[in-house]
Amino acid sequence: MEENLEKPKFNLSDFFNKNKKKLIIFSIFIIICIFSGIIINESKKKRVIKISENFNSAKIFIETKNKSKARNILLSIIDEKNNFYSPSALNLIIEHKLIDDKKKVINLFDQVIYKSKLDKEMQNLFIIKKTFYLGDDISENILLDNLNPIIKSNSIWKKTALDYVQKYYISKSQFEKAKQFGANLN
């Protein structure tokens, strides 16, 4: 007895006829996904353009001495959590002293550092800026809480953080602690 082991031939038209509904549904799904992606991308672009226009308006208001309007616009930009314009807005607020309340500015720093989608090095930069902003009002615990993660990392801001901690201890006449952080500078 000879067995017939011939494989059935694949017929493309039979495949399409058997799976017509599935193929149509799959095609519609793919088309919807593509259009959704395009719409979402365009929406993001328009949002960034609007943020950019607002940022430029705020700069104009600063130049024309309308600090109240500038501050309000810059605060709304920070709320957008944009990885470029939110930090830039905070920089303008600080540079032009648009907010006097130090606690409010610290909250803005935290919002930019922890809620915006900054890369790690930008986060580290703004942690250092926040520490500098606190200046003489900073306690040793807060200083070390802020800067130790940078000091223990391979961040490009490590040397700046070490230098600042060393100078902090020198200003407090704690020379042994300053020497410990100074040894890490090398």
C-alpha positions in Angstrom: 0.0 0.0 0.0 1.3 3.2 -1.0 0.3 6.3 1.0 -0.4 9.5 -0.7 1.5 12.1 1.3 1.0 14.9 -1.1 0.5 18.2 0.7 -2.6 20.2 -0.3 -1.7 23.2 -2.3 -2.2 26.7 -0.8 -4.8 28.6 -2.7 -4.8 32.3 -2.1 -8.3 32.9 -3.4 -9.7 30.2 -1.1 -7.9 31.8 1.9 -9.4 35.2 1.1 -12.9 33.7 0.7 -12.7 31.8 4.0 -11.3 34.8 5.9 -13.0 37.7 4.2 -14.7 39.1 7.3 -11.5 38.8 9.4 -9.4 40.5 6.8 -11.9 43.4 6.3 -12.0 43.9 10.1 -8.2 43.8 10.4 -7.8 46.3 7.5 -10.3 48.7 9.1 -8.5 48.4 12.4 -5.1 49.2 10.8 -6.6 52.2 8.9 -8.2 53.5 12.2 -4.8 53.1 14.0 -3.0 55.0 11.3 -5.4 57.8 11.3 -5.5 58.0 15.1 -1.7 58.2 15.1 -1.8 61.0 12.6 -4.4 62.9 14.5 -2.6 62.5 17.9 0.7 63.6 16.3 -0.9 66.7 14.8 -2.6 67.5 18.1 0.8 67.3 19.9 2.4 69.6 17.3 -0.4 72.2 17.7 -0.1 72.0 21.4 3.7 72.7 21.3 3.1 75.5 18.9 0.6 77.1 21.2 3.0 76.7 24.2 5.7 78.3 22.1 3.5 81.2 21.2 2.5 81.7 24.8 6.2 81.6 25.9 7.0 84.3 23.4 4.0 86.4 24.6 5.3 86.1 28.1 8.7 87.3 27.1 7.0 90.3 25.4 5.0 91.0 28.5 8.2 90.9 30.6 9.8 93.5 28.2 6.8 95.7 28.4 6.8 95.5 32.3 3.5 93.6 32.4 4.9 91.1 34.9 1.5 89.9 36.1 0.4 88.7 32.7 3.9 87.2 32.0 3.7 85.3 35.4 0.3 83.9 34.6 1.3 82.7 31.2 4.6 81.2 32.5 2.7 79.4 35.3 0.3 77.9 32.7 3.3 76.8 30.6 4.9 75.0 33.6 1.5 73.2 34.1 1.8 71.9 30.6 4.8 69.7 31.7 6.6 70.2 28.4 10.2 69.1 28.6 11.6 72.3 27.0 9.2 75.1 27.7 8.3 74.3 31.4 12.0 74.5 32.5 12.4 77.6 30.3 9.3 79.2 31.9 10.7 78.5 35.4 14.0 80.1 34.4 12.2 83.3 33.3 10.2 83.4 36.5 13.4 83.2 38.5 15.5 85.5 36.3 12.9 88.3 36.3 11.8 87.7 39.9 8.1 87.3 38.9 7.3 85.4 42.1 8.4 86.6 45.5 7.1 83.7 47.6 10.1 81.3 47.9 7.9 78.3 48.8 5.9 78.8 45.6 9.1 78.9 43.5 10.3 75.7 45.3 7.0 74.0 44.4 7.5 75.1 40.8 11.0 73.6 40.9 9.5 70.3 42.2 6.8 70.4 39.5 9.4 70.9 36.7 11.9 68.3 38.2 9.4 65.5 39.0 6.4 66.0 36.7 7.9 67.2 33.5 9.4 64.6 31.2 13.0 65.7 31.6 16.0 63.5 31.0 18.1 62.6 34.1 20.8 65.2 33.5 18.2 68.0 33.1 16.6 66.8 36.3 19.9 66.9 38.0 20.6 70.4 36.7 17.3 71.7 38.1 17.9 70.0 41.4 21.2 71.9 41.6 19.4 75.1 40.6 16.8 74.5 43.2 19.6 74.0 45.8 21.3 77.2 44.7 18.0 79.0 44.8 17.5 78.0 48.4 20.9 79.5 49.2 21.6 80.3 52.8 18.1 79.2 53.8 18.9 75.5 53.1 19.5 73.1 56.0 22.2 70.4 55.9 19.6 67.6 55.6 17.8 69.2 52.6 21.1 70.0 51.0 22.3 66.4 51.3 18.9 65.0 50.3 18.9 67.0 47.2 22.6 66.6 46.1 23.6 63.1 47.4 21.9 61.2 44.5 23.8 63.4 42.1 27.0 63.0 44.0 26.6 59.2 44.1 25.9 59.0 40.4 28.0 59.5 37.3 26.2 62.7 36.4 27.9 65.5 34.6 26.7 67.7 37.5 28.5 65.5 40.1 31.5 67.9 40.4 29.2 70.9 40.7 27.2 69.2 43.5 30.4 68.2 45.4 31.8 71.7 45.1 28.6 73.3 46.4 28.5 70.9 49.4 32.1 71.6 50.2 31.5 75.3 50.0 28.4 75.0 52.2 30.5 73.2 54.9 33.3 75.8 54.7 30.7 78.6 55.1 29.5 76.8 58.3 33.2 76.4 59.5 32.8 72.6 59.3 36.2 72.1 57.7 36.4 68.3 58.3 33.1 67.7 56.5 34.3 70.1 53.7 37.5 68.1 53.4 35.5 64.9 53.0 33.6 66.3 50.1 36.7 68.0 48.7 38.5 64.7 48.5 35.7 63.4 46.2 36.3 66.3 43.8 39.5 64.7 42.6 
